[in-house]
């Protein structure tokens, strides 16, 4: 005859923390034991009872910790939270039913828990229930334990599976403790005002970020343009220098004037000037005329290419 265990009858009981009446489940075990009373499951169900109230006590402890640092709350507000705490702590294995202070809002205490706190408490409750279930199975689970010399391997495998299926809890101590909010539910008007304020704050923050980004881009562009201010005159001076190097038969006077025009062009480039000041008032275009029309066009083309390259490289830095 196959081994009969309590697992099929009680699966899901521990996680819901709500046990079926002992009389409903006792008949198979009492029959296996040859008993005449319908209390064969009582040791097992009594063992599971200690899981009742565990979740409520975890919530009460967290609310109490938050209430202790809620110095901004009024005496009336503190009293509301304290009544939730007292009601939660009143839940025990002997008195498993939670009696809310306000029957019209039976889960008011959840207002005092953040999402992270609820997630942690739920995981710790689940783990405690699983541990309790395993403990009770090891003590009272399986009918074969009442038959001396019977094979216990099936029960051991079941207990090992229960242990393997246990989840990893999130310790509530790892969640930061913050002050409690007002315990009074907000009106629709208050919620709407808060949502409107949140949207306005978000828009203001977005506008500020965009403004700063634009200001930063403009400042970067201005800085990059400053870097290339002397580029065109530098290119012109380089063309002039190549012409001077290639020139033959210049007099000392002509060479000196040519070199002076080149130096004036480079000085103007270093100063970021749009053009070099004329050295000969009677011939103000003497410097640029050192280049042929073709060279002037080539210099302008080279300037356009290098300008794009240097501005792009500057913006990428």
C-alpha positions as CSV (number, residue, x, y, z in Angstrom):
1,X,0.0,0.0,0.0
2,X,1.6,3.4,-1.0
3,X,2.7,5.8,1.7
4,X,0.0,8.4,2.6
5,X,1.3,11.9,3.6
6,X,-0.3,15.1,4.7
7,X,1.2,17.0,1.7
8,X,-1.8,16.7,-0.6
9,X,-4.3,17.6,2.0
10,X,-2.3,20.6,3.3
11,X,-0.5,21.9,0.2
12,X,-1.1,25.7,0.0
13,X,-2.3,25.8,3.6
14,X,1.0,27.3,5.0
15,X,1.3,30.0,2.4
16,X,-2.3,31.2,3.0
17,X,-1.9,30.8,6.7
18,X,-5.4,29.5,6.8
19,X,-5.8,25.8,7.9
20,X,-8.7,23.5,7.1
21,X,-10.6,22.2,10.1
22,X,-8.9,19.2,11.7
23,X,-12.0,17.1,11.3
24,X,-11.9,17.4,7.6
25,X,-8.4,16.0,7.3
26,X,-8.2,13.7,10.3
27,X,-10.1,10.6,9.0
28,X,-7.3,9.2,6.7
29,X,-4.6,9.4,9.4
30,X,-6.9,8.1,12.2
31,X,-7.9,5.2,10.0
32,X,-4.3,4.4,9.2
33,X,-3.5,4.5,12.9
34,X,-6.4,2.4,13.8
35,X,-7.7,5.3,16.0
36,X,-11.3,5.9,16.8
37,X,-11.0,9.7,17.4
38,X,-11.0,12.2,14.6
39,X,-7.9,14.1,15.8
40,X,-5.1,12.2,14.0
41,X,-3.9,15.4,12.3
42,X,-4.0,17.6,15.4
43,X,-0.3,17.5,16.1
44,X,0.5,18.5,12.6
45,X,-2.1,21.3,12.4
46,X,-1.1,22.6,15.9
47,X,2.5,22.7,14.6
48,X,1.5,24.8,11.6
49,X,-0.4,27.3,13.8
50,X,2.8,29.1,14.9
51,X,3.0,30.7,11.4
52,X,-0.2,32.6,12.1
53,X,0.5,36.2,13.0
54,X,4.1,36.2,11.8
55,X,3.4,38.6,8.9
56,X,1.3,40.9,11.1
57,X,4.1,41.1,13.7
58,X,6.6,41.9,11.0
59,X,4.4,44.7,9.7
60,X,3.8,46.0,13.3
61,X,7.5,46.1,14.0
62,X,8.2,48.1,10.8
63,X,5.4,50.5,11.5
64,X,6.6,51.0,15.1
65,X,10.2,51.7,13.8
66,X,8.9,54.3,11.4
67,X,6.5,55.8,14.0
68,X,9.4,56.3,16.3
69,X,11.1,58.7,13.9
70,X,7.9,60.4,12.7
71,X,8.4,63.6,14.8
72,X,6.3,65.7,12.4
73,X,3.1,63.8,13.1
74,X,0.4,65.2,15.4
75,X,-0.8,63.3,18.4
76,X,-4.0,62.4,16.6
77,X,-2.0,61.0,13.6
78,X,0.3,59.0,15.9
79,X,-2.7,57.5,17.6
80,X,-4.1,56.2,14.4
81,X,-0.9,54.5,13.5
82,X,-0.5,53.1,17.0
83,X,-4.0,51.6,16.8
84,X,-2.9,49.8,13.6
85,X,0.2,48.5,15.4
86,X,-1.7,47.3,18.4
87,X,-4.3,45.5,16.2
88,X,-1.5,43.8,14.2
89,X,0.3,42.6,17.3
90,X,-2.9,41.2,18.7
91,X,-2.8,38.5,16.0
92,X,-1.5,35.3,17.5
93,X,-1.8,31.6,16.8
94,X,-4.5,31.6,19.5
95,X,-6.2,34.6,18.0
96,X,-5.4,34.4,14.2
97,X,-8.1,36.8,13.0
98,X,-7.0,40.4,12.4
99,X,-9.5,42.9,13.8
100,X,-8.9,46.3,12.1
101,X,-9.4,49.4,14.2
102,X,-11.5,50.8,11.4
103,X,-13.7,48.1,9.8
104,X,-14.4,50.4,6.8
105,X,-10.6,50.5,6.0
106,X,-9.3,47.0,7.1
107,X,-6.0,47.3,5.3
108,X,-5.2,50.9,6.4
109,X,-1.8,49.7,7.8
110,X,-0.6,49.2,4.2
111,X,-0.5,53.0,3.8
112,X,2.5,52.9,6.2
113,X,4.6,50.5,4.1
114,X,6.6,51.3,1.0
115,X,6.7,48.9,-1.9
116,X,10.1,47.8,-0.9
117,X,8.9,47.1,2.7
118,X,5.9,45.1,1.5
119,X,8.1,43.1,-0.9
120,X,10.5,42.3,1.9
121,X,7.8,41.4,4.5
122,X,6.0,39.1,2.0
123,X,9.3,37.3,1.2
124,X,10.1,36.8,4.9
125,X,6.6,35.6,5.6
126,X,6.8,33.1,2.7
127,X,10.1,31.8,3.9
128,X,8.9,31.5,7.5
129,X,5.9,29.6,6.3
130,X,8.0,27.2,4.3
131,X,10.4,26.6,7.2
132,X,7.4,25.9,9.5
133,X,5.9,23.5,7.0
134,X,9.2,21.6,6.7
135,X,9.6,21.5,10.5
136,X,6.1,20.1,10.9
137,X,6.6,17.6,8.1
138,X,9.8,16.3,9.8
139,X,7.9,16.0,13.1
140,X,4.5,14.7,12.1
141,X,4.3,14.3,8.3
142,X,3.8,11.0,6.6
143,X,1.9,8.0,7.8
144,X,4.8,5.6,7.5
145,X,6.5,7.1,10.6
146,X,3.8,5.3,12.6
147,X,4.7,1.9,11.2
148,X,7.9,0.6,12.7
149,X,10.4,-0.7,10.2
150,X,8.6,0.9,7.2
151,X,10.4,2.6,4.3
152,X,10.8,6.3,5.1
153,X,12.6,7.2,1.8
154,X,9.5,8.8,0.2
155,X,9.0,11.1,3.1
156,X,12.6,12.1,3.1
157,X,12.5,12.9,-0.6
158,X,9.5,15.1,0.0
159,X,11.1,17.0,2.8
160,X,14.3,17.5,0.7
161,X,12.1,18.9,-2.1
162,X,10.4,21.3,0.4
163,X,13.8,22.5,1.5
164,X,15.0,22.9,-2.2
165,X,11.9,25.0,-3.0
166,X,12.4,27.6,-0.3
167,X,12.8,31.1,-1.6
168,X,15.4,33.6,-0.5
169,X,13.9,36.3,1.7
170,X,14.7,40.0,1.6
171,X,15.7,41.0,5.1
172,X,13.6,44.0,6.2
173,X,16.7,45.3,8.0
174,X,18.2,46.1,4.6
175,X,15.3,48.5,3.8
176,X,15.9,52.1,5.0
177,X,13.5,53.2,7.8
178,X,11.7,56.5,7.0
179,X,9.1,58.6,8.7
180,X,5.5,57.7,8.3
181,X,3.1,59.8,6.3
182,X,-0.2,61.1,7.5
183,X,-2.5,58.2,8.3
184,X,-5.5,60.0,6.8
185,X,-6.5,59.2,3.3
186,X,-6.1,62.1,0.9
187,X,-9.1,63.5,-0.9
188,X,-9.5,63.4,-4.7
189,X,-8.8,67.2,-4.8
190,X,-5.5,66.7,-2.8
191,X,-4.4,63.8,-5.0
192,X,-5.2,65.9,-8.1
193,X,-3.2,68.8,-6.8
194,X,-0.3,66.6,-5.9
195,X,-0.3,65.1,-9.4
196,X,-0.5,68.5,-11.0
197,X,2.4,69.7,-8.9
198,X,4.4,66.7,-9.8
199,X,3.8,67.2,-13.5
200,X,4.7,70.9,-13.2
201,X,7.9,70.0,-11.3
202,X,8.7,67.5,-14.0
203,X,8.2,70.0,-16.8
204,X,10.3,72.6,-15.0
205,X,13.1,70.1,-14.5
206,X,12.9,69.0,-18.2
207,X,12.9,72.7,-19.3
208,X,15.9,73.4,-17.0
209,X,17.8,70.4,-18.4
210,X,17.1,71.5,-22.0
211,X,18.1,75.0,-21.2
212,X,21.4,73.9,-19.7
213,X,22.0,71.6,-22.7
214,X,21.4,74.5,-25.1
215,X,23.5,76.9,-23.1
216,X,26.3,74.2,-23.0
217,X,26.0,73.6,-26.7
218,X,26.1,77.4,-27.4
219,X,29.1,77.8,-25.1
220,X,30.9,74.9,-26.8
221,X,30.1,76.3,-30.3
222,X,31.4,79.7,-29.3
223,X,34.6,78.2,-27.8
224,X,35.1,76.1,-31.0
225,X,34.6,79.1,-33.2
226,X,37.1,81.0,-31.1
227,X,39.6,78.2,-31.8
228,X,39.4,78.6,-35.6
229,X,39.4,82.4,-35.7
230,X,42.9,82.5,-37.1
231,X,42.6,79.5,-39.4
232,X,41.9,81.5,-42.6
233,X,44.8,83.9,-42.2
234,X,47.1,81.1,-41.2
235,X,46.4,79.3,-44.5
236,X,46.9,82.6,-46.4
237,X,50.3,83.1,-44.6
238,X,51.3,79.6,-45.5
239,X,50.6,80.2,-49.2
240,X,52.5,83.5,-49.0
241,X,55.5,81.7,-47.4
242,X,55.5,79.1,-50.2
243,X,55.5,81.9,-52.8
244,X,58.4,83.6,-51.0
245,X,60.4,80.4,-50.9
246,X,59.9,79.9,-54.6
247,X,60.7,83.5,-55.5
248,X,63.9,84.2,-57.4
249,X,65.9,87.4,-57.8
250,X,64.1,89.5,-55.2
251,X,65.9,92.5,-53.9
252,X,66.6,92.8,-50.2
253,X,63.9,95.5,-50.0
254,X,61.3,93.3,-51.8
255,X,62.2,90.3,-49.7
256,X,62.0,92.3,-46.5
257,X,58.5,93.7,-47.4
258,X,57.3,90.2,-48.3
259,X,58.5,88.8,-45.0
260,X,56.9,91.7,-43.2
261,X,53.5,90.9,-44.9
262,X,53.8,87.3,-43.9
263,X,54.6,88.2,-40.3
264,X,51.7,90.7,-40.1
265,X,49.3,88.0,-41.5
266,X,50.5,85.5,-38.9
267,X,50.2,88.0,-36.1
268,X,46.7,88.9,-37.1
269,X,45.8,85.2,-37.2
270,X,47.2,84.7,-33.7
271,X,45.1,87.7,-32.5
272,X,42.0,86.3,-34.1
273,X,41.6,89.3,-36.4
274,X,39.5,88.9,-39.6
275,X,42.3,90.4,-41.7
276,X,45.9,91.7,-41.3
277,X,46.4,95.5,-41.0
278,X,48.0,97.0,-44.1
279,X,51.7,97.8,-43.7
280,X,51.6,100.1,-46.8
281,X,48.8,102.6,-46.6
282,X,49.3,103.4,-50.2
283,X,48.9,99.8,-51.1
284,X,46.5,98.2,-48.5
285,X,46.0,95.0,-50.5
286,X,49.7,94.3,-50.8
287,X,49.6,91.3,-48.5
288,X,46.7,89.4,-50.1
289,X,48.0,90.3,-53.6
290,X,51.1,88.2,-52.8
291,X,48.7,85.3,-53.9
292,X,47.4,84.8,-57.4
293,X,43.7,84.7,-57.9
294,X,44.0,80.9,-58.3
295,X,45.9,80.6,-55.0
296,X,43.3,82.8,-53.3
297,X,40.6,80.4,-54.5
298,X,42.6,77.4,-53.4
299,X,43.3,79.0,-50.0
300,X,39.5,79.7,-49.6
301,X,38.6,76.1,-50.5
302,X,41.2,74.7,-48.1
303,X,39.9,77.0,-45.3
304,X,36.3,75.7,-45.9
305,X,37.4,72.0,-45.6
306,X,39.6,72.5,-42.5
307,X,37.0,74.7,-40.8
308,X,34.4,71.9,-40.9
309,X,37.0,69.3,-39.8
310,X,38.2,71.4,-36.8
311,X,34.8,72.5,-35.7
312,X,33.5,68.9,-35.8
313,X,36.5,67.6,-33.8
314,X,36.1,70.4,-31.3
315,X,32.4,69.7,-30.8
316,X,33.2,66.0,-30.2
317,X,35.7,66.7,-27.4
